[in-house]
Amino acid sequence: MWKIEPPLENRKGTLYIGGANTVELAEKFGTPLYVTDEGRIRENARRLIRAFKPHYSNFKLKYAIKANNNLSILRIIRSEDTGADASCAEEIKLAKMAGFEAHDISYTGNYNSSSELKFATNSNVIINLDDAAILAKLLKFAVPETISFRINPGVGRGKYSGLVFGGGKTKFGISAEDAIEGYSAAKKAGIKRFGIHMMTGSCVMEVDYFSEITEKLVDIAAQVKREVGIKFDFFNIGGGFGISYQPGEEDLDINALGKQVAQTFKDGTKKYSLGEPELMIEPGRYIVGDSAILLARVHHIKHSAKTYVGTDVGMNTLLRPALYKAYHQIFIANRLNEKSKQRVNICGQICENTDMIAEDREMPEIREGDVLAILNAGAYGFAMSSQYNSRPRAAEVLVNRGYAEIIRERESVSDFIIRQRVPARLMK
Ligand SMILES: Cc1ncc(COP(=O)(O)O)c(C=O)c1O
């Protein structure tokens, strides 16, 4: 039988999230449906702050908007004393709409357009550059008060190869040598405040890795300080804190991680006389990943060489299985107490053979009309979804102590055409 953990509950064989009955939610709001538990987001943010702040008080949690950019969710996260990490102009706009102050927003783009650099400069957010040579482009618009560079510390790690952002084979970050060049040019241009940043991969489950890369970043900062003669106001060690997707997988020990990283940071800044700069993290997945499930309805079951369970959730609704072969646990929301007895492939309705949510998965007997709950869908779920095959994107519901509110309406065909313009000659 499935192990059901908060914010999920098994009430007499029916799955609940945040006190709300998932079968009733599927009935009321339709499927596919993303259901997010507000309480879980708050717990995750608070757990992160508690893991770091007691060990290093000059600490700030920023949320990586790319994981889930729903405005209601951003507003919940902002109310937990956090900042935001934006990857583009649109995310800067969303952060401001959600109430984040400019000084609490960092902008980490890559291969930036000049217009986006100009927008970021005018927005007064903290700009974090992915290449020393981009600084000259930025300086055409203004001399910002603060600048930071994204360092590639030479190592990277991630749950799938597509989630490794540091080390030899990635398009991200700069070396220590290039950083020296970048910070020298910034100092020469009259920039007064400096930060240093890295983001080496996503969904990392090993505690020690984070203190290892923190040590590397501090070493590089010390080298920059020596060569360029600047002081660092903040260090941003990125996000990447993993959550467990597989049954039986151990959770990341975030308390041990926070303590260890803070200690490494204190030792390093003391060793190199770097003062007491602000320590920032910018996770996405850890804050929202396990706060949401995705509800799917089973429409047809085909028994051919294999059994295919066809649902209304496909790669258009949840891309991660097709993109990384990512594993998401799946429950039958309306019959939780049944035992596994068959192996099935659970798929969507998209005309691609990669449209598979689970392959060769051991499940209890699934029937047409069942509601399936796909777990840990809060990060890079809706955010990566598309209208492929002309399928409207899902609706989103927020639950809080049993009460459910719609936070994004389901799309319809009018959303496909709203920005289209058909020339009059084609209308004859
Ligand atoms: C620059 C940057 N910061 C933070 C994140 C958040 O990563 P995660 O969701 O693994 O915490 C990402 C993810 O791609 C990123 O690119």
The ligand as a Tripos MOL2 file, in Angstrom:
@<TRIPOS>MOLECULE
LIG
   16    16     1     0     0
SMALL
NO_CHARGES

@<TRIPOS>ATOM
      1 C1         19.8470   30.5920  -11.5840 C.3       1 LIG1
      2 C2         18.9280   29.6100  -10.9240 C.ar      1 LIG1
      3 N1         18.6570   29.7690   -9.6300 N.ar      1 LIG1
      4 C3         17.8240   28.9260   -8.9770 C.ar      1 LIG1
      5 C4         17.2340   27.8530   -9.6260 C.ar      1 LIG1
      6 C5         16.3020   26.9680   -8.8510 C.3       1 LIG1
      7 O1         16.7180   25.6670   -8.8360 O.3       1 LIG1
      8 P1         15.9560   24.5880   -7.9280 P.3       1 LIG1
      9 O2         14.5550   24.5940   -8.3330 O.co2     1 LIG1
     10 O3         16.6600   23.3250   -8.2260 O.co2     1 LIG1
     11 O4         16.1510   24.9940   -6.5010 O.co2     1 LIG1
     12 C6         17.5300   27.6270  -10.9710 C.ar      1 LIG1
     13 C7         16.9400   26.4770  -11.6780 C.2       1 LIG1
     14 O5         17.1350   26.2060  -12.8190 O.2       1 LIG1
     15 C8         18.3930   28.5350  -11.6510 C.ar      1 LIG1
     16 O6         18.6780   28.3820  -12.9410 O.3       1 LIG1
@<TRIPOS>BOND
     1     1     2 1
     2     2     3 ar
     3     2    15 ar
     4     3     4 ar
     5     4     5 ar
     6     5     6 1
     7     5    12 ar
     8     6     7 1
     9     7     8 1
    10     8     9 2
    11     8    10 1
    12     8    11 1
    13    12    13 1
    14    12    15 ar
    15    13    14 2
    16    15    16 1
@<TRIPOS>SUBSTRUCTURE
     1 LIG1         1 GROUP 0 **** ****
